[in-house]
Amino acid sequence: MARAGVCTAVVTLALATHADAKPGFNPVIIRGIPSTAPVSNELQLAYLASFPNGSLEPSVDKMNVGPMVPGDPLIPGSNPTVSAAPGEIVVSIHRPLGLSPDDIPAESIFAPVNFGPGSVVRLRATFIAPVGPYATTGGFAIGVGARIGGKDDLPLEPRVFVTVNARPNQLVRFQVPFGSVEPTNTVLPQAVKDAIYSTTDPQPFTIELTIDRKLGTGTAKLMVIDQVFSLSFTLKDFHADSGPTITNVGPGIAVNSNAPGQTASVRVREFRIYTTVGG
């Protein structure tokens, strides 16, 4: 995402503009119900926000991070909103008419962290019921990611994001548009799109991002109904032995230039951080 944040409470989210997946790239598609076993032998749950009554306070906080914080996209008229729903929060953002294509308003909520070289972290967010111009223009993305900086979302700050991106003609990609050495994506099949964007019976979907600053690599996963899609990539900015410290991680939504004057929202059911730090 070139830029995504909150106007008075938004953050950055990545939206890819590449028309096609990398030639010759073969994403891993794993069929079967995702395992409920522990995430790994090394990474342990360090943070959990499940949003009871819309609260941003965590129920697990081994890193002493504190509550999640809405970011700020610094785009007038983007109307970033985080509102409460039973056991969920609703995150919403608007794209004002006349906005430069280079500006991408987004609303995200972030947990302030400190993950430097040598750290390994896994981020996982569960979403349901996205609302936006899926059937018409496309142009909005839902995802989870990590970046540097504080509450204000500055477009040149290094970041890595993985998103589900609805494009024109109901084309939907699972992708790593920012933070990968080369943009990586895969087109989602019709059954998965129907499950995510159904207006009568939407299914929850989980996006996961593993950032390995021991090896300098990343892994993105999307879990929907009985399928898991996986993308592996090399980190562009957050290297194993160098690069800036990650200071914010979290889920969000953004609207790009394909959807002028449009608003998009999604319900977030929970956000988790697994790490070797504080685990």
Short mmCIF file of the C-alpha atoms (twelve columns), coordinates in Angstrom:
data_MODEL
# 
_entry.id   MODEL 
# 
loop_
_atom_site.group_PDB 
_atom_site.id 
_atom_site.type_symbol 
_atom_site.label_atom_id 
_atom_site.label_alt_id 
_atom_site.label_comp_id 
_atom_site.label_asym_id 
_atom_site.label_seq_id 
_atom_site.Cartn_x 
_atom_site.Cartn_y 
_atom_site.Cartn_z 
_atom_site.pdbx_PDB_model_num 
ATOM 1   C CA . MET A 1   0.000   0.000   0.000   1 
ATOM 2   C CA . ALA A 2   1.505   3.283   -1.022  1 
ATOM 3   C CA . ARG A 3   -0.160  4.997   1.854   1 
ATOM 4   C CA . ALA A 4   -2.873  4.142   4.299   1 
ATOM 5   C CA . GLY A 5   -3.579  5.443   7.719   1 
ATOM 6   C CA . VAL A 6   -6.079  7.434   9.704   1 
ATOM 7   C CA . CYS A 7   -7.217  10.993  9.245   1 
ATOM 8   C CA . THR A 8   -7.737  11.314  12.932  1 
ATOM 9   C CA . ALA A 9   -7.369  7.670   13.637  1 
ATOM 10  C CA . VAL A 10  -6.065  5.854   10.548  1 
ATOM 11  C CA . VAL A 11  -2.945  3.946   9.508   1 
ATOM 12  C CA . THR A 12  -1.224  2.502   6.413   1 
ATOM 13  C CA . LEU A 13  -2.205  -0.506  4.443   1 
ATOM 14  C CA . ALA A 14  -0.675  -1.774  1.258   1 
ATOM 15  C CA . LEU A 15  -2.446  -1.936  -2.088  1 
ATOM 16  C CA . ALA A 16  -0.647  -3.472  -5.042  1 
ATOM 17  C CA . THR A 17  -0.968  -1.994  -8.500  1 
ATOM 18  C CA . HIS A 18  0.696   -4.772  -10.473 1 
ATOM 19  C CA . ALA A 19  -1.686  -6.283  -12.992 1 
ATOM 20  C CA . ASP A 20  -0.521  -9.840  -12.789 1 
ATOM 21  C CA . ALA A 21  1.334   -12.217 -10.546 1 
ATOM 22  C CA . LYS A 22  5.023   -12.734 -11.152 1 
ATOM 23  C CA . PRO A 23  5.516   -14.995 -14.225 1 
ATOM 24  C CA . GLY A 24  6.261   -18.547 -13.291 1 
ATOM 25  C CA . PHE A 25  5.260   -18.044 -9.670  1 
ATOM 26  C CA . ASN A 26  3.380   -20.943 -8.128  1 
ATOM 27  C CA . PRO A 27  1.743   -20.177 -4.785  1 
ATOM 28  C CA . VAL A 28  1.219   -22.967 -2.320  1 
ATOM 29  C CA . ILE A 29  -2.482  -23.802 -1.956  1 
ATOM 30  C CA . ILE A 30  -3.139  -26.158 0.938   1 
ATOM 31  C CA . ARG A 31  -6.585  -27.723 1.064   1 
ATOM 32  C CA . GLY A 32  -8.017  -28.848 4.349   1 
ATOM 33  C CA . ILE A 33  -9.164  -27.286 7.586   1 
ATOM 34  C CA . PRO A 34  -6.393  -25.199 9.208   1 
ATOM 35  C CA . SER A 35  -4.781  -26.831 12.223  1 
ATOM 36  C CA . THR A 36  -5.667  -25.608 15.695  1 
ATOM 37  C CA . ALA A 37  -2.339  -26.879 17.080  1 
ATOM 38  C CA . PRO A 38  0.182   -24.401 18.595  1 
ATOM 39  C CA . VAL A 39  1.665   -22.041 16.022  1 
ATOM 40  C CA . SER A 40  5.157   -23.527 16.332  1 
ATOM 41  C CA . ASN A 41  7.570   -25.030 18.809  1 
ATOM 42  C CA . GLU A 42  9.368   -21.684 19.073  1 
ATOM 43  C CA . LEU A 43  6.782   -18.953 18.665  1 
ATOM 44  C CA . GLN A 44  4.297   -18.507 21.470  1 
ATOM 45  C CA . LEU A 45  1.246   -16.326 21.897  1 
ATOM 46  C CA . ALA A 46  2.442   -13.011 23.317  1 
ATOM 47  C CA . TYR A 47  -0.493  -10.711 22.556  1 
ATOM 48  C CA . LEU A 48  -4.222  -11.169 21.974  1 
ATOM 49  C CA . ALA A 49  -6.888  -8.527  21.395  1 
ATOM 50  C CA . SER A 50  -10.368 -10.033 20.935  1 
ATOM 51  C CA . PHE A 51  -12.327 -6.762  21.257  1 
ATOM 52  C CA . PRO A 52  -15.006 -7.566  23.853  1 
ATOM 53  C CA . ASN A 53  -17.567 -4.755  23.656  1 
ATOM 54  C CA . GLY A 54  -15.264 -3.042  21.188  1 
ATOM 55  C CA . SER A 55  -12.430 -2.618  23.692  1 
ATOM 56  C CA . LEU A 56  -8.907  -2.268  22.269  1 
ATOM 57  C CA . GLU A 57  -7.371  -3.596  25.503  1 
ATOM 58  C CA . PRO A 58  -5.600  -6.974  25.105  1 
ATOM 59  C CA . SER A 59  -6.591  -10.073 27.058  1 
ATOM 60  C CA . VAL A 60  -3.033  -11.446 26.691  1 
ATOM 61  C CA . ASP A 61  -0.097  -9.031  26.826  1 
ATOM 62  C CA . LYS A 62  3.206   -10.712 27.702  1 
ATOM 63  C CA . MET A 63  5.161   -7.869  26.060  1 
ATOM 64  C CA . ASN A 64  3.460   -5.101  28.085  1 
ATOM 65  C CA . VAL A 65  2.378   -3.431  24.842  1 
ATOM 66  C CA . GLY A 66  -0.916  -2.067  26.142  1 
ATOM 67  C CA . PRO A 67  -4.062  -1.342  24.095  1 
ATOM 68  C CA . MET A 68  -4.136  -1.141  20.313  1 
ATOM 69  C CA . VAL A 69  -4.136  2.370   18.859  1 
ATOM 70  C CA . PRO A 70  -5.866  3.731   15.722  1 
ATOM 71  C CA . GLY A 71  -3.425  5.287   13.291  1 
ATOM 72  C CA . ASP A 72  -3.780  8.476   11.278  1 
ATOM 73  C CA . PRO A 73  -3.671  8.588   7.440   1 
ATOM 74  C CA . LEU A 74  -3.389  12.384  7.510   1 
ATOM 75  C CA . ILE A 75  -5.809  12.641  4.565   1 
ATOM 76  C CA . PRO A 76  -8.620  15.184  5.040   1 
ATOM 77  C CA . GLY A 77  -12.097 13.834  4.369   1 
ATOM 78  C CA . SER A 78  -11.103 10.163  4.709   1 
ATOM 79  C CA . ASN A 79  -13.325 9.753   7.780   1 
ATOM 80  C CA . PRO A 80  -11.334 6.952   9.482   1 
ATOM 81  C CA . THR A 81  -13.538 5.150   11.967  1 
ATOM 82  C CA . VAL A 82  -13.142 2.399   14.559  1 
ATOM 83  C CA . SER A 83  -16.468 1.448   16.143  1 
ATOM 84  C CA . ALA A 84  -17.635 -1.257  18.527  1 
ATOM 85  C CA . ALA A 85  -19.703 -4.333  17.680  1 
ATOM 86  C CA . PRO A 86  -20.404 -7.399  19.858  1 
ATOM 87  C CA . GLY A 87  -17.071 -9.228  20.095  1 
ATOM 88  C CA . GLU A 88  -15.662 -7.267  17.144  1 
ATOM 89  C CA . ILE A 89  -14.573 -3.860  15.983  1 
ATOM 90  C CA . VAL A 90  -15.643 -2.294  12.696  1 
ATOM 91  C CA . VAL A 91  -12.856 -0.499  10.824  1 
ATOM 92  C CA . SER A 92  -13.915 1.915   8.068   1 
ATOM 93  C CA . ILE A 93  -12.275 4.373   5.658   1 
ATOM 94  C CA . HIS A 94  -13.489 6.696   2.866   1 
ATOM 95  C CA . ARG A 95  -11.714 7.825   -0.305  1 
ATOM 96  C CA . PRO A 96  -12.556 11.480  -1.007  1 
ATOM 97  C CA . LEU A 97  -13.265 12.575  -4.574  1 
ATOM 98  C CA . GLY A 98  -10.385 14.318  -6.308  1 
ATOM 99  C CA . LEU A 99  -7.682  12.607  -4.267  1 
ATOM 100 C CA . SER A 100 -4.347  12.010  -6.005  1 
ATOM 101 C CA . PRO A 101 -3.909  8.384   -7.153  1 
ATOM 102 C CA . ASP A 102 -0.702  8.324   -5.098  1 
ATOM 103 C CA . ASP A 103 -2.645  8.896   -1.878  1 
ATOM 104 C CA . ILE A 104 -4.290  5.811   -0.403  1 
ATOM 105 C CA . PRO A 105 -6.461  6.469   2.656   1 
ATOM 106 C CA . ALA A 106 -6.580  3.615   5.109   1 
ATOM 107 C CA . GLU A 107 -7.679  2.895   8.623   1 
ATOM 108 C CA . SER A 108 -5.770  0.457   10.774  1 
ATOM 109 C CA . ILE A 109 -5.306  -0.289  14.431  1 
ATOM 110 C CA . PHE A 110 -1.797  -0.969  15.656  1 
ATOM 111 C CA . ALA A 111 -0.026  -2.413  18.645  1 
ATOM 112 C CA . PRO A 112 3.189   -0.501  19.459  1 
ATOM 113 C CA . VAL A 113 6.093   -2.967  19.517  1 
ATOM 114 C CA . ASN A 114 9.871   -3.187  19.196  1 
ATOM 115 C CA . PHE A 115 11.094  -5.875  16.771  1 
ATOM 116 C CA . GLY A 116 14.623  -5.328  15.496  1 
ATOM 117 C CA . PRO A 117 17.096  -7.496  13.557  1 
ATOM 118 C CA . GLY A 118 17.225  -11.050 14.914  1 
ATOM 119 C CA . SER A 119 13.555  -11.105 15.964  1 
ATOM 120 C CA . VAL A 120 10.859  -13.458 14.658  1 
ATOM 121 C CA . VAL A 121 7.206   -12.453 14.858  1 
ATOM 122 C CA . ARG A 122 3.945   -13.858 13.529  1 
ATOM 123 C CA . LEU A 123 0.916   -11.589 13.147  1 
ATOM 124 C CA . ARG A 124 -2.574  -13.031 12.730  1 
ATOM 125 C CA . ALA A 125 -5.893  -11.217 12.258  1 
ATOM 126 C CA . THR A 126 -9.364  -12.657 11.701  1 
ATOM 127 C CA . PHE A 127 -11.896 -10.641 9.691   1 
ATOM 128 C CA . ILE A 128 -15.504 -11.039 8.537   1 
ATOM 129 C CA . ALA A 129 -18.104 -9.215  6.418   1 
ATOM 130 C CA . PRO A 130 -16.138 -6.726  4.308   1 
ATOM 131 C CA . VAL A 131 -18.311 -4.009  2.762   1 
ATOM 132 C CA . GLY A 132 -17.158 -2.021  -0.255  1 
ATOM 133 C CA . PRO A 133 -17.384 -1.726  -4.050  1 
ATOM 134 C CA . TYR A 134 -16.533 -5.390  -4.682  1 
ATOM 135 C CA . ALA A 135 -19.297 -5.927  -7.274  1 
ATOM 136 C CA . THR A 136 -18.582 -2.678  -9.132  1 
ATOM 137 C CA . THR A 137 -15.207 -0.924  -9.234  1 
ATOM 138 C CA . GLY A 138 -13.201 -2.937  -6.745  1 
ATOM 139 C CA . GLY A 139 -10.399 -0.895  -5.275  1 
ATOM 140 C CA . PHE A 140 -10.156 -1.824  -1.598  1 
ATOM 141 C CA . ALA A 141 -7.863  -4.091  0.380   1 
ATOM 142 C CA . ILE A 142 -7.925  -5.734  3.811   1 
ATOM 143 C CA . GLY A 143 -4.753  -6.891  5.476   1 
ATOM 144 C CA . VAL A 144 -2.253  -7.105  8.280   1 
ATOM 145 C CA . GLY A 145 1.218   -5.657  8.450   1 
ATOM 146 C CA . ALA A 146 4.123   -4.016  10.199  1 
ATOM 147 C CA . ARG A 147 5.864   -0.676  9.798   1 
ATOM 148 C CA . ILE A 148 8.098   1.833   11.515  1 
ATOM 149 C CA . GLY A 149 7.043   5.184   12.962  1 
ATOM 150 C CA . GLY A 150 4.293   6.273   15.282  1 
ATOM 151 C CA . LYS A 151 0.580   6.993   15.020  1 
ATOM 152 C CA . ASP A 152 0.864   9.214   11.936  1 
ATOM 153 C CA . ASP A 153 1.289   7.221   8.739   1 
ATOM 154 C CA . LEU A 154 4.014   8.683   6.545   1 
ATOM 155 C CA . PRO A 155 4.145   7.317   2.965   1 
ATOM 156 C CA . LEU A 156 7.911   6.798   2.800   1 
ATOM 157 C CA . GLU A 157 8.187   4.796   6.014   1 
ATOM 158 C CA . PRO A 158 9.339   1.189   5.485   1 
ATOM 159 C CA . ARG A 159 6.559   -1.387  5.903   1 
ATOM 160 C CA . VAL A 160 5.522   -4.919  5.034   1 
ATOM 161 C CA . PHE A 161 1.873   -5.785  4.417   1 
ATOM 162 C CA . VAL A 162 -0.098  -8.768  3.194   1 
ATOM 163 C CA . THR A 163 -3.605  -8.114  1.860   1 
ATOM 164 C CA . VAL A 164 -6.717  -9.478  0.208   1 
ATOM 165 C CA . ASN A 165 -7.193  -6.960  -2.610  1 
ATOM 166 C CA . ALA A 166 -10.504 -6.557  -4.481  1 
ATOM 167 C CA . ARG A 167 -9.812  -5.166  -7.947  1 
ATOM 168 C CA . PRO A 168 -12.058 -4.239  -10.920 1 
ATOM 169 C CA . ASN A 169 -14.217 -6.990  -12.482 1 
ATOM 170 C CA . GLN A 170 -14.331 -8.884  -9.172  1 
ATOM 171 C CA . LEU A 171 -10.714 -9.966  -9.496  1 
ATOM 172 C CA . VAL A 172 -9.342  -10.652 -6.008  1 
ATOM 173 C CA . ARG A 173 -5.714  -11.262 -5.142  1 
ATOM 174 C CA . PHE A 174 -3.958  -12.434 -2.014  1 
ATOM 175 C CA . GLN A 175 -0.707  -10.498 -2.145  1 
ATOM 176 C CA . VAL A 176 2.389   -8.988  -0.584  1 
ATOM 177 C CA . PRO A 177 2.356   -5.551  -2.211  1 
ATOM 178 C CA . PHE A 178 4.804   -3.855  0.162   1 
ATOM 179 C CA . GLY A 179 7.892   -5.068  1.949   1 
ATOM 180 C CA . SER A 180 8.844   -7.875  -0.432  1 
ATOM 181 C CA . VAL A 181 11.875  -7.737  -2.728  1 
ATOM 182 C CA . GLU A 182 9.491   -8.587  -5.583  1 
ATOM 183 C CA . PRO A 183 5.674   -8.163  -5.417  1 
ATOM 184 C CA . THR A 184 4.056   -11.543 -4.895  1 
ATOM 185 C CA . ASN A 185 0.417   -12.501 -5.361  1 
ATOM 186 C CA . THR A 186 -2.065  -15.192 -6.311  1 
ATOM 187 C CA . VAL A 187 -5.584  -14.890 -7.708  1 
ATOM 188 C CA . LEU A 188 -8.297  -16.312 -5.445  1 
ATOM 189 C CA . PRO A 189 -10.843 -18.826 -6.835  1 
ATOM 190 C CA . GLN A 190 -14.553 -18.072 -7.071  1 
ATOM 191 C CA . ALA A 191 -15.577 -20.204 -4.080  1 
ATOM 192 C CA . VAL A 192 -13.194 -18.307 -1.824  1 
ATOM 193 C CA . LYS A 193 -14.355 -14.924 -3.121  1 
ATOM 194 C CA . ASP A 194 -17.973 -15.952 -2.571  1 
ATOM 195 C CA . ALA A 195 -17.175 -16.955 1.014   1 
ATOM 196 C CA . ILE A 196 -15.401 -13.683 1.816   1 
ATOM 197 C CA . TYR A 197 -17.704 -11.174 0.094   1 
ATOM 198 C CA . SER A 198 -21.113 -12.801 0.540   1 
ATOM 199 C CA . THR A 199 -23.718 -10.252 1.631   1 
ATOM 200 C CA . THR A 200 -25.959 -12.912 3.206   1 
ATOM 201 C CA . ASP A 201 -23.591 -15.499 4.705   1 
ATOM 202 C CA . PRO A 202 -20.027 -14.142 4.876   1 
ATOM 203 C CA . GLN A 203 -17.383 -16.479 6.246   1 
ATOM 204 C CA . PRO A 204 -14.530 -15.435 8.538   1 
ATOM 205 C CA . PHE A 205 -11.083 -15.304 6.995   1 
ATOM 206 C CA . THR A 206 -7.709  -15.133 8.695   1 
ATOM 207 C CA . ILE A 207 -4.612  -13.387 7.348   1 
ATOM 208 C CA . GLU A 208 -1.234  -14.272 8.807   1 
ATOM 209 C CA . LEU A 209 2.180   -12.693 8.314   1 
ATOM 210 C CA . THR A 210 5.429   -14.166 9.629   1 
ATOM 211 C CA . ILE A 211 8.441   -11.836 9.679   1 
ATOM 212 C CA . ASP A 212 11.706  -13.728 10.227  1 
ATOM 213 C CA . ARG A 213 14.534  -11.314 10.928  1 
ATOM 214 C CA . LYS A 214 16.906  -14.179 11.618  1 
ATOM 215 C CA . LEU A 215 16.700  -15.321 7.972   1 
ATOM 216 C CA . GLY A 216 15.428  -12.150 6.295   1 
ATOM 217 C CA . THR A 217 12.330  -13.884 4.948   1 
ATOM 218 C CA . GLY A 218 8.573   -13.609 5.230   1 
ATOM 219 C CA . THR A 219 5.570   -15.911 4.879   1 
ATOM 220 C CA . ALA A 220 1.994   -14.822 4.202   1 
ATOM 221 C CA . LYS A 221 -1.030  -17.075 4.693   1 
ATOM 222 C CA . LEU A 222 -4.732  -16.704 4.011   1 
ATOM 223 C CA . MET A 223 -7.149  -19.154 5.662   1 
ATOM 224 C CA . VAL A 224 -10.711 -19.283 4.317   1 
ATOM 225 C CA . ILE A 225 -13.279 -22.092 4.705   1 
ATOM 226 C CA . ASP A 226 -11.298 -25.294 3.941   1 
ATOM 227 C CA . GLN A 227 -8.356  -23.715 2.099   1 
ATOM 228 C CA . VAL A 228 -5.032  -22.156 3.012   1 
ATOM 229 C CA . PHE A 229 -3.032  -20.034 0.561   1 
ATOM 230 C CA . SER A 230 0.653   -19.447 1.304   1 
ATOM 231 C CA . LEU A 231 3.201   -17.037 -0.186  1 
ATOM 232 C CA . SER A 232 6.907   -16.977 0.687   1 
ATOM 233 C CA . PHE A 233 9.091   -13.948 0.016   1 
ATOM 234 C CA . THR A 234 12.323  -12.128 0.851   1 
ATOM 235 C CA . LEU A 235 11.993  -9.083  3.096   1 
ATOM 236 C CA . LYS A 236 12.914  -5.815  1.405   1 
ATOM 237 C CA . ASP A 237 13.625  -3.561  4.392   1 
ATOM 238 C CA . PHE A 238 13.548  -5.633  7.579   1 
ATOM 239 C CA . HIS A 239 16.712  -7.682  7.091   1 
ATOM 240 C CA . ALA A 240 18.251  -10.307 9.327   1 
ATOM 241 C CA . ASP A 241 21.273  -8.223  10.312  1 
ATOM 242 C CA . SER A 242 20.209  -4.680  9.449   1 
ATOM 243 C CA . GLY A 243 17.287  -2.408  8.758   1 
ATOM 244 C CA . PRO A 244 14.984  -0.374  10.989  1 
ATOM 245 C CA . THR A 245 13.152  -1.580  14.068  1 
ATOM 246 C CA . ILE A 246 9.479   -2.453  13.553  1 
ATOM 247 C CA . THR A 247 7.432   -0.272  15.895  1 
ATOM 248 C CA . ASN A 248 3.793   -0.875  14.864  1 
ATOM 249 C CA . VAL A 249 1.884   -4.018  13.843  1 
ATOM 250 C CA . GLY A 250 -1.807  -4.577  13.168  1 
ATOM 251 C CA . PRO A 251 -4.783  -5.057  10.803  1 
ATOM 252 C CA . GLY A 252 -6.528  -2.513  8.589   1 
ATOM 253 C CA . ILE A 253 -8.381  -1.566  5.396   1 
ATOM 254 C CA . ALA A 254 -7.584  0.828   2.527   1 
ATOM 255 C CA . VAL A 255 -9.298  2.244   -0.585  1 
ATOM 256 C CA . ASN A 256 -7.268  2.979   -3.732  1 
ATOM 257 C CA . SER A 257 -7.824  5.098   -6.847  1 
ATOM 258 C CA . ASN A 258 -10.145 2.536   -8.480  1 
ATOM 259 C CA . ALA A 259 -12.866 3.578   -6.017  1 
ATOM 260 C CA . PRO A 260 -13.137 7.401   -5.859  1 
ATOM 261 C CA . GLY A 261 -15.813 8.585   -3.464  1 
ATOM 262 C CA . GLN A 262 -16.248 5.083   -2.033  1 
ATOM 263 C CA . THR A 263 -16.199 3.820   1.556   1 
ATOM 264 C CA . ALA A 264 -15.017 0.376   2.682   1 
ATOM 265 C CA . SER A 265 -15.267 -1.366  6.039   1 
ATOM 266 C CA . VAL A 266 -14.566 -4.721  7.650   1 
ATOM 267 C CA . ARG A 267 -15.194 -6.353  11.009  1 
ATOM 268 C CA . VAL A 268 -12.100 -7.482  12.914  1 
ATOM 269 C CA . ARG A 269 -12.705 -10.354 15.337  1 
ATOM 270 C CA . GLU A 270 -9.251  -10.694 16.859  1 
ATOM 271 C CA . PHE A 271 -5.585  -9.844  16.465  1 
ATOM 272 C CA . ARG A 272 -2.687  -11.975 17.713  1 
ATOM 273 C CA . ILE A 273 1.078   -11.655 17.968  1 
ATOM 274 C CA . TYR A 274 3.249   -14.748 18.301  1 
ATOM 275 C CA . THR A 275 6.924   -14.204 19.050  1 
ATOM 276 C CA . THR A 276 10.011  -15.472 20.785  1 
ATOM 277 C CA . VAL A 277 10.140  -12.157 22.635  1 
ATOM 278 C CA . GLY A 278 8.239   -12.177 25.895  1 
ATOM 279 C CA . GLY A 279 6.748   -15.579 25.098  1 
# 
